[in-house]
Amino acid sequence: QVQLVESGGGLVQAGGSLRLSCAASGRTFSNYAMGWFRQAPGKERELVAKISWSGRSTSYADSVKGRFTISRDNARNTVYLQMNSLKHEDTAVYYCAQSRDTNWNSPYDYWGQGTQVTVSS
C-alpha cells in the first residue's frame, strides 16, 4: 500500500516562502514520478509541478514558474516543493501524488491527504 504524507503548510504573508515536504512509503520511491497539485476553494485541481523518477527533469505550471522549485531526495523517499514570492492566489490545499508507473505523463493515482497553504495580503 502506497502512503504519502505532506507537511510544511501554514500561513504566510505575501512575498514570503514555504517549503512543503512529502514522505512516501509502500513501493520503491525512486521508480516513479512525483507531482504537486493544488486546489483552491471553488476552483478545479491543477498540476503545479512534477519531477521525473531521477529528479533530472522538472515541469511547472506557468503560474508558478520562477517562484516554485520541485525536488526529490530518493535516499529519503521524500519530494519537496520550495515556494518563494508567494501570492494570495497561491492559497490552496496542496497535495503530493505519485504516478501510476514510470512515465511522468501517466495518471497520478496515489495521493496524500493535503496540506493547507494560506497566503495573506
Solvent accessible surface area in square Angstrom, and as a share of the most:
residue,aa,sasa,rsa
1,Q,202,0.90
2,V,26,0.15
3,Q,106,0.47
4,L,8,0.04
5,V,66,0.38
6,E,7,0.03
7,S,61,0.40
8,G,38,0.36
9,G,31,0.29
10,G,29,0.28
11,L,131,0.65
12,V,23,0.13
13,Q,136,0.60
14,A,52,0.41
15,G,57,0.55
16,G,23,0.22
17,S,57,0.37
18,L,32,0.16
19,R,118,0.43
20,L,0,0.00
21,S,29,0.19
22,C,0,0.00
23,A,53,0.41
24,A,11,0.08
25,S,58,0.37
26,G,50,0.48
27,R,61,0.22
28,T,80,0.46
29,F,4,0.02
30,S,35,0.23
31,N,70,0.36
32,Y,37,0.14
33,A,0,0.00
34,M,0,0.00
35,G,0,0.00
36,W,0,0.00
37,F,20,0.08
38,R,16,0.06
39,Q,77,0.34
40,A,27,0.21
41,P,120,0.76
42,G,88,0.84
43,K,137,0.58
44,E,153,0.69
45,R,130,0.47
46,E,70,0.31
47,L,67,0.33
48,V,1,0.00
49,A,0,0.00
50,K,28,0.12
51,I,2,0.01
52,S,16,0.10
53,W,139,0.49
54,S,36,0.24
55,G,27,0.26
56,R,219,0.80
57,S,51,0.33
58,T,60,0.35
59,S,41,0.27
60,Y,51,0.20
61,A,24,0.19
62,D,118,0.61
63,S,60,0.39
64,V,0,0.00
65,K,117,0.50
66,G,85,0.82
67,R,31,0.11
68,F,6,0.02
69,T,73,0.42
70,I,4,0.02
71,S,41,0.26
72,R,30,0.11
73,D,45,0.24
74,N,47,0.24
75,A,101,0.78
76,R,172,0.63
77,N,60,0.31
78,T,15,0.09
79,V,0,0.00
80,Y,36,0.14
81,L,0,0.00
82,Q,46,0.21
83,M,0,0.00
84,N,61,0.31
85,S,60,0.39
86,L,2,0.01
87,K,86,0.36
88,H,119,0.53
89,E,121,0.54
90,D,1,0.00
91,T,29,0.17
92,A,1,0.01
93,V,42,0.24
94,Y,0,0.00
95,Y,52,0.20
96,C,0,0.00
97,A,0,0.00
98,Q,1,0.01
99,S,0,0.00
100,R,126,0.46
101,D,57,0.30
102,T,92,0.54
103,N,78,0.40
104,W,58,0.20
105,N,109,0.56
106,S,20,0.13
107,P,69,0.43
108,Y,26,0.10
109,D,62,0.32
110,Y,80,0.30
111,W,83,0.29
112,G,11,0.10
113,Q,114,0.51
114,G,13,0.13
115,T,19,0.11
116,Q,87,0.39
117,V,0,0.00
118,T,48,0.28
119,V,1,0.01
120,S,41,0.27
121,S,137,0.88
